Structures are given as structure tokens and as C-alpha cells.
Amino acid sequence: MTYLSDGKYASPPDELTALVLEAHRQGVSYGQLVANTSQRELDEIIRAYCGEKARRKKRR
């Protein structure tokens, strides 16, 4: 699980969704993205996705 902030962690479904969307955006498979990206970069992708998701939820 990826630490977000203030004691919160990303849920496994959110982590998977973030990485699948990023792989699609880059035009590579999920497996290629995970294999060729450092854990730190994967965590940054997940944090960015969850941050945007929280901002969208807040606007409602």
C-alpha cells in the first residue's frame, strides 16, 4: 500500500487503477510499466492519481 499523507494509504484498487491508466497513457502494457519503472516512480503515479481523485470528489 502506498502512503499518501496524514496517515492515509491508497487502497489496492486505487493503486491498480492508477497504474493501468498510466500504462494506457504511455501506450505500454501494465506489465511493462511495472517492470521498467522504479518503486519510487510508481508511488508518485499513485499519489498523483489519488490526489486528483480527492480533488474531484471535493468539488461535488
mmCIF file of the C-alpha atoms, coordinates in Angstrom:
data_MODEL
# 
_entry.id   MODEL 
# 
loop_
_atom_site.group_PDB 
_atom_site.id 
_atom_site.type_symbol 
_atom_site.label_atom_id 
_atom_site.label_alt_id 
_atom_site.label_comp_id 
_atom_site.label_asym_id 
_atom_site.label_entity_id 
_atom_site.label_seq_id 
_atom_site.pdbx_PDB_ins_code 
_atom_site.Cartn_x 
_atom_site.Cartn_y 
_atom_site.Cartn_z 
_atom_site.occupancy 
_atom_site.B_iso_or_equiv 
_atom_site.pdbx_formal_charge 
_atom_site.auth_seq_id 
_atom_site.auth_comp_id 
_atom_site.auth_asym_id 
_atom_site.auth_atom_id 
_atom_site.pdbx_PDB_model_num 
ATOM 1  C CA . MET A 1 1  ? 0.000   0.000  0.000   1.00 0.00 ? 1  MET A CA 1 
ATOM 2  C CA . THR A 1 2  ? 1.207   3.445  -0.890  1.00 0.00 ? 2  THR A CA 1 
ATOM 3  C CA . TYR A 1 3  ? 1.349   6.127  1.793   1.00 0.00 ? 3  TYR A CA 1 
ATOM 4  C CA . LEU A 1 4  ? -0.470  9.291  0.696   1.00 0.00 ? 4  LEU A CA 1 
ATOM 5  C CA . SER A 1 5  ? -0.460  11.784 3.581   1.00 0.00 ? 5  SER A CA 1 
ATOM 6  C CA . ASP A 1 6  ? -1.792  12.373 7.070   1.00 0.00 ? 6  ASP A CA 1 
ATOM 7  C CA . GLY A 1 7  ? -1.736  8.674  7.886   1.00 0.00 ? 7  GLY A CA 1 
ATOM 8  C CA . LYS A 1 8  ? -3.766  7.722  4.819   1.00 0.00 ? 8  LYS A CA 1 
ATOM 9  C CA . TYR A 1 9  ? -2.899  4.970  2.366   1.00 0.00 ? 9  TYR A CA 1 
ATOM 10 C CA . ALA A 1 10 ? -4.079  4.254  -1.175  1.00 0.00 ? 10 ALA A CA 1 
ATOM 11 C CA . SER A 1 11 ? -6.364  1.259  -1.460  1.00 0.00 ? 11 SER A CA 1 
ATOM 12 C CA . PRO A 1 12 ? -5.177  -1.629 -3.654  1.00 0.00 ? 12 PRO A CA 1 
ATOM 13 C CA . PRO A 1 13 ? -7.921  -0.980 -6.264  1.00 0.00 ? 13 PRO A CA 1 
ATOM 14 C CA . ASP A 1 14 ? -6.867  2.681  -6.493  1.00 0.00 ? 14 ASP A CA 1 
ATOM 15 C CA . GLU A 1 15 ? -3.225  1.678  -6.906  1.00 0.00 ? 15 GLU A CA 1 
ATOM 16 C CA . LEU A 1 16 ? -4.088  -0.732 -9.695  1.00 0.00 ? 16 LEU A CA 1 
ATOM 17 C CA . THR A 1 17 ? -6.335  1.786  -11.455 1.00 0.00 ? 17 THR A CA 1 
ATOM 18 C CA . ALA A 1 18 ? -3.659  4.478  -11.292 1.00 0.00 ? 18 ALA A CA 1 
ATOM 19 C CA . LEU A 1 19 ? -1.041  2.212  -12.839 1.00 0.00 ? 19 LEU A CA 1 
ATOM 20 C CA . VAL A 1 20 ? -3.352  0.824  -15.530 1.00 0.00 ? 20 VAL A CA 1 
ATOM 21 C CA . LEU A 1 21 ? -4.384  4.347  -16.570 1.00 0.00 ? 21 LEU A CA 1 
ATOM 22 C CA . GLU A 1 22 ? -0.747  5.485  -16.646 1.00 0.00 ? 22 GLU A CA 1 
ATOM 23 C CA . ALA A 1 23 ? 0.266   2.470  -18.745 1.00 0.00 ? 23 ALA A CA 1 
ATOM 24 C CA . HIS A 1 24 ? -2.538  3.243  -21.189 1.00 0.00 ? 24 HIS A CA 1 
ATOM 25 C CA . ARG A 1 25 ? -1.486  6.902  -21.305 1.00 0.00 ? 25 ARG A CA 1 
ATOM 26 C CA . GLN A 1 26 ? 2.101   5.885  -22.113 1.00 0.00 ? 26 GLN A CA 1 
ATOM 27 C CA . GLY A 1 27 ? 0.997   3.282  -24.662 1.00 0.00 ? 27 GLY A CA 1 
ATOM 28 C CA . VAL A 1 28 ? 2.586   0.333  -22.849 1.00 0.00 ? 28 VAL A CA 1 
ATOM 29 C CA . SER A 1 29 ? 1.182   -2.661 -21.032 1.00 0.00 ? 29 SER A CA 1 
ATOM 30 C CA . TYR A 1 30 ? 0.717   -2.697 -17.272 1.00 0.00 ? 30 TYR A CA 1 
ATOM 31 C CA . GLY A 1 31 ? 3.453   -5.338 -17.013 1.00 0.00 ? 31 GLY A CA 1 
ATOM 32 C CA . GLN A 1 32 ? 5.917   -3.235 -18.990 1.00 0.00 ? 32 GLN A CA 1 
ATOM 33 C CA . LEU A 1 33 ? 5.190   -0.192 -16.847 1.00 0.00 ? 33 LEU A CA 1 
ATOM 34 C CA . VAL A 1 34 ? 5.711   -2.076 -13.591 1.00 0.00 ? 34 VAL A CA 1 
ATOM 35 C CA . ALA A 1 35 ? 8.828   -3.870 -14.840 1.00 0.00 ? 35 ALA A CA 1 
ATOM 36 C CA . ASN A 1 36 ? 10.537  -0.752 -16.198 1.00 0.00 ? 36 ASN A CA 1 
ATOM 37 C CA . THR A 1 37 ? 9.623   1.792  -13.522 1.00 0.00 ? 37 THR A CA 1 
ATOM 38 C CA . SER A 1 38 ? 11.176  2.222  -10.099 1.00 0.00 ? 38 SER A CA 1 
ATOM 39 C CA . GLN A 1 39 ? 9.048   1.805  -6.982  1.00 0.00 ? 39 GLN A CA 1 
ATOM 40 C CA . ARG A 1 40 ? 9.510   5.479  -6.212  1.00 0.00 ? 40 ARG A CA 1 
ATOM 41 C CA . GLU A 1 41 ? 8.113   6.489  -9.611  1.00 0.00 ? 41 GLU A CA 1 
ATOM 42 C CA . LEU A 1 42 ? 5.192   4.069  -9.214  1.00 0.00 ? 42 LEU A CA 1 
ATOM 43 C CA . ASP A 1 43 ? 4.398   5.622  -5.837  1.00 0.00 ? 43 ASP A CA 1 
ATOM 44 C CA . GLU A 1 44 ? 4.451   9.101  -7.416  1.00 0.00 ? 44 GLU A CA 1 
ATOM 45 C CA . ILE A 1 45 ? 1.995   7.970  -10.123 1.00 0.00 ? 45 ILE A CA 1 
ATOM 46 C CA . ILE A 1 46 ? -0.323  6.540  -7.459  1.00 0.00 ? 46 ILE A CA 1 
ATOM 47 C CA . ARG A 1 47 ? -0.113  9.678  -5.292  1.00 0.00 ? 47 ARG A CA 1 
ATOM 48 C CA . ALA A 1 48 ? -0.899  11.908 -8.274  1.00 0.00 ? 48 ALA A CA 1 
ATOM 49 C CA . TYR A 1 49 ? -3.912  9.781  -9.213  1.00 0.00 ? 49 TYR A CA 1 
ATOM 50 C CA . CYS A 1 50 ? -5.275  9.679  -5.661  1.00 0.00 ? 50 CYS A CA 1 
ATOM 51 C CA . GLY A 1 51 ? -4.706  13.419 -5.239  1.00 0.00 ? 51 GLY A CA 1 
ATOM 52 C CA . GLU A 1 52 ? -6.678  14.178 -8.395  1.00 0.00 ? 52 GLU A CA 1 
ATOM 53 C CA . LYS A 1 53 ? -9.402  11.754 -7.333  1.00 0.00 ? 53 LYS A CA 1 
ATOM 54 C CA . ALA A 1 54 ? -9.698  13.535 -3.970  1.00 0.00 ? 54 ALA A CA 1 
ATOM 55 C CA . ARG A 1 55 ? -9.890  16.952 -5.671  1.00 0.00 ? 55 ARG A CA 1 
ATOM 56 C CA . ARG A 1 56 ? -12.659 15.735 -7.986  1.00 0.00 ? 56 ARG A CA 1 
ATOM 57 C CA . LYS A 1 57 ? -14.563 14.286 -5.014  1.00 0.00 ? 57 LYS A CA 1 
ATOM 58 C CA . LYS A 1 58 ? -14.202 17.565 -3.094  1.00 0.00 ? 58 LYS A CA 1 
ATOM 59 C CA . ARG A 1 59 ? -15.724 19.604 -5.944  1.00 0.00 ? 59 ARG A CA 1 
ATOM 60 C CA . ARG A 1 60 ? -19.034 17.724 -5.810  1.00 0.00 ? 60 ARG A CA 1 
# 
